[in-house]
Amino acid sequence: MPLRLLLAFIVALLTLTLAAPAGAVDDPTAGPARKNPLPVKITITSIAPTIATAGEAAPTGVTVTATITNTGEQPIDDLWVRLQRAGRVDSRAALGAIDAKQPPYDGATGPETDLPDPLTPGGAQTITLTASFAELAISDSGTYPILINLNGEINGDASRVGQAAFYLPYADAITGQVQAAWLWPLIDRPRQSATAGIFLDDELAAQISDGGRLDTLLQAAEDGGTAAKLTLLIDPALVADLAAMRDGYTFRGPDGTLLPGKGQADAATYLSRLTDLAAKVPVATTSYGDMDTVALVRAGLGELVSRSRNYGSSIVESELGVSTIDDLDWPENGVITTDAAAADQVAGVSRFVLSGAAYGQDDYLSSPDSVTESAASPMPDGATALVADPALSRIIGEGQAYAAGPVAATQRLTTELFTIVQEAPTRVRNVVLTPPRRWAPEPEYAESLLALTSSTPWIAPLGLDEVASAPAVDRGALVYPTSLSQNELPANSLDELPPVMAELSSLSSVFTADEVDQVIGQPTAALYGAASTSLRGDPQRFATVVNGINQQLQNVRNAVRIVPPSNGTYTLSSSEAPLVFTIENTLGVTVRYRITLDEARSRGLSAEDSGTLEIGPNQRATVQLNTTVERSGSFSVVAKLVTPEGAPLGEDVRIRVTSSAYGTVALAVTGAAFVMLLLLIGRRAFKRHRFRTEQRALLATDIAPHEVRLEPDLIGTSWLDEPVPDNADAADEPDSSAEPRSRPPKDGA
C-alpha cells in the first residue's frame, strides 16, 4: 500500500474514533447522567434559538454556550469541540425512545472549534459553539437531537473527554397552540411530634433557608407563578410546622435530648412570603399531612380523610388569610382506587389531578389517532379528573438531574410541548404539568420552567379551573396498578390508629369547645401525620409518631388526678357519709370530670353519681363524694376520675375506710330480724288471748272443762290473765278415779 494511502487511512480511522457516536459511550447525557461519566462535565448555559424556524428574519443557525469543568485528576490538553446531530424525529413516541436509549449522532457535523487553553483538574472554561442549519442539514420540520462532542488528550492519549446533548425543534412556522396548567406542590412531611412545639428533627429549617428546597420552590412561584397561572398545592402540616417554628420550638436530637431549633427567623420570613403569594395565586390544600388515602380506605379508616381535609384547610385559611380550594385532590403517584375516590368525594372532593397511569396510559396521553388529548376526563358521581400527561411529568422530574444542566432540561420540555402542537396544529389542547411531589430542583431550573409556559408565544398559561371546565375526554374506568399497593402504608401499621382515635374521642368531652384544640389539637394533627404518604417505607418513623401520640395522651390524662390523702385512711361514723378528695389539674385549661368508686374494687361502700364537675386551669379543688356504707369494720376502696363519658382520667387511688356504723346490709338484716321477732311475739300473744277467751266462754256455759281440748302451748302461767291451773293438762286425759263434778243447780231448782 502506498504510504500516502496508508496515512489517509490512519487519519480517517482517528477521525472516526474521535467523533464516535454517543451511543458508544456509557454516558449519553441527553437526559440524566448514567454510569461511567467522562472526565469533563459540560453544562449548557444557553441555546439560541430554542425553536428554529424558517423565514428571512429567523436565525440561520444554532449557537450554544456551555461551561466545561474537568472533574478528573489529570490535566487535559489539545481540546477541540463540535456539534453533531442524530436523525430527525417527529413524534412523541420517538422522543421517548431517544430518552431511553441515545442514538448515534452521525447525521451531520458542524465545524470543529479548537480551545486554546488546557483544562486543569477542577478547572473550568466557557465555550461557545455555532453551526448553521445547512452545516447540520436541518431543513425539515421535526426535532433534531444534537450532541456537544468534546475531545482532548490525557497523558498523550486522544479521546472523547466530555459530551452533552440537547434537542432542537425546527418548523417552517408554528401555527398551533397548547395550553399549560401548573400544579405547584409545597409538600414536606409532618415534622412536629404530638407535643406542640417539639419537633422530631430540624430538617425543615434547612429546607426553608436561603437556597433550600422549599425556598427554591417558593422563590420560583414568587417570580413566575402569577404569569404562569400556577395553582399552589400546600400541605397544611407544612403551614402548621412553620407557624410552630416561628413561635419558638425545640427538636429531639439523635439521643432524644431536646435542642433549640435553628429555623425560627426563617420560618417567620417564609410564612410572610407565602402569605403574600397566596393573595396572588390560587391555593389548594392536601389533606393534613398528605394522607395515604388509598391505604386508609383499604383499612376502613376513610373517615380520617374527611376529618383531616377539614382540619387542614382551616389551618391554611387561618394562617394565610385566604380561601382555599378544598375540592381538589392529587393522590400519591397520581393514581387512586375507585373506593378511595368515593371516600374523597364524601370529603368534598370533586376534582382529581391524576396521572395517565390511572387510565392505563404509561407515557403520554394520546387518542387512537396518536394525538395528545386534553386533560379533563369524567368520573363517576359528577367528579372530574384532570389528567397530567405522564411523559411531561417524567420529563419535568428527570430534568432536575440532567447532566447537561437546567437549560438542557427545560429545552427537553420545550421540545415535548412543541411536538404536541405539531401533532394537530389546528386543535387547541391543554395539558396539566405536575412536578414530583417533593422535588428539589435547582433554582434556575424551577424558574425556567415557569418562564417557558408564560413567555412562549405558542404556549398559553391556563388555570386548573379552566382545565376542568374544558370539554372532557372519556378515558374509561380507573386503573390502579397492583404493584403500587405494595408501596402503601401497611395494614398492620394502620391497625394502630383506631385505638388512638378512640382515645382522642373520649378526651374531647373533657374540655370545652373553645379549649379542646389547645390540649388535643396537636395529638390529633400527629394522628393525621402518622398516615402521611411521606411515611411509606418508613415504619420506624411511623412507630415513633404513634408512640409519641399515645404518650402525650397519657400525659394529658395524668394531668388531672386525685391527690392521695396524707394517711390514706377515712373514718366513717354513719351509714351515709361523704368522702372528701382533693383534685389537682395541672393543665392550662378547664377540665370536666366525674369522680366515682370502682365497684369491683370497693365492696362495702357505694357512691352516688357525682355528676359532671369542673376544675379550673392549674388549680386544686376539694370535692365530696356521697357514699353509703354497706358494711362495718375496716376495708379498702378505690376512687377514680373519669371523663363525662366514663373513660379513665389520672391514676386510681386506693384508700382505707374504717366504719363504726352499720352498713346497709347489716341494717337490713337487723331490721328483718326485729320484724320477725315482733311477728313471733304477736303470734304468741294472739294465741294466749284466744285461749283466755275460750276459757271465759267455758266458765259461762255448762260444758265441762274436761271436754275442751286445749292447745299445749297455751298451758302455763299467763301474763295476760289469772294463773292457769297447773292441772290443766289433765283435761286431756279423764281420770276414772276422780269424782264427777256436780253441775251447778239451776235457778229455782
Sequence and secondary structure as in RCSB ss.txt:
>XXXX:A:sequence
MPLRLLLAFIVALLTLTLAAPAGAVDDPTAGPARKNPLPVKITITSIAPTIATAGEAAPTGVTVTATITNTGEQP
IDDLWVRLQRAGRVDSRAALGAIDAKQPPYDGATGPETDLPDPLTPGGAQTITLTASFAELAISDSGTYPILINL
NGEINGDASRVGQAAFYLPYADAITGQVQAAWLWPLIDRPRQSATAGIFLDDELAAQISDGGRLDTLLQAAEDGG
TAAKLTLLIDPALVADLAAMRDGYTFRGPDGTLLPGKGQADAATYLSRLTDLAAKVPVATTSYGDMDTVALVRAG
LGELVSRSRNYGSSIVESELGVSTIDDLDWPENGVITTDAAAADQVAGVSRFVLSGAAYGQDDYLSSPDSVTESA
ASPMPDGATALVADPALSRIIGEGQAYAAGPVAATQRLTTELFTIVQEAPTRVRNVVLTPPRRWAPEPEYAESLL
ALTSSTPWIAPLGLDEVASAPAVDRGALVYPTSLSQNELPANSLDELPPVMAELSSLSSVFTADEVDQVIGQPTA
ALYGAASTSLRGDPQRFATVVNGINQQLQNVRNAVRIVPPSNGTYTLSSSEAPLVFTIENTLGVTVRYRITLDEA
RSRGLSAEDSGTLEIGPNQRATVQLNTTVERSGSFSVVAKLVTPEGAPLGEDVRIRVTSSAYGTVALAVTGAAFV
MLLLLIGRRAFKRHRFRTEQRALLATDIAPHEVRLEPDLIGTSWLDEPVPDNADAADEPDSSAEPRSRPPKDGA
>XXXX:A:secstr
  HHHHHHHHHHHHHHHHT  GGGSS  TTSB  SS  SEEEEEEEEE SSEE STTS SEEEEEEEEEE SSS 
BEEEEEEEEE   B SHHHHHHHHHS     SEE   EE SS B TT EEEEEEEEETTTTT  SSEEEEEEEEE
EEEETTEEEEEEEEEEEEEEES     EEEEEEEEE     B SSTTEES SHHHHHHSTTSHHHHHHHHHHHHH
HHHT EEEE HHHHHHHHHHHT  EEE TTS EEE S HHHHHHHHHHHHHHHTTS EEE STT B HHHHHHTT
 THHHHHHHHHHHHHHHHHH S  B SEE  GGG   HHHHHHHHHTT  EEEEEGGGGT  S    TTS    S
EEE GGG EEEEE HHHHHHHHHHTTBTT HHHHHHHHHHHHHHHHHH TTS EEEEE   TT    HHHHHHHH
HHHHH TTEEE  HHHHHHS      S    GGGGGGS  HHHHTTHHHHHHHHHHHHTTS TTTHHHHHHHHHH
HHHHHTBGGGTT HHHHHHHHHHHHHHHHHHHHTEEEE  SS EEEE SSEEEEEEEEEE SSS EEEEEEE GG
G TTEEE     EEE TTEEEEEEEEEEE S EEEEEEEEEE TTS EEEEEEEEEEEE S  HHHHHHHHHHHH
HHHHHHHHHHHHHHHHHHHHHHHHTSS  GGGS   GGG S  SSSS   TTGGGGGS  TTS        TT 
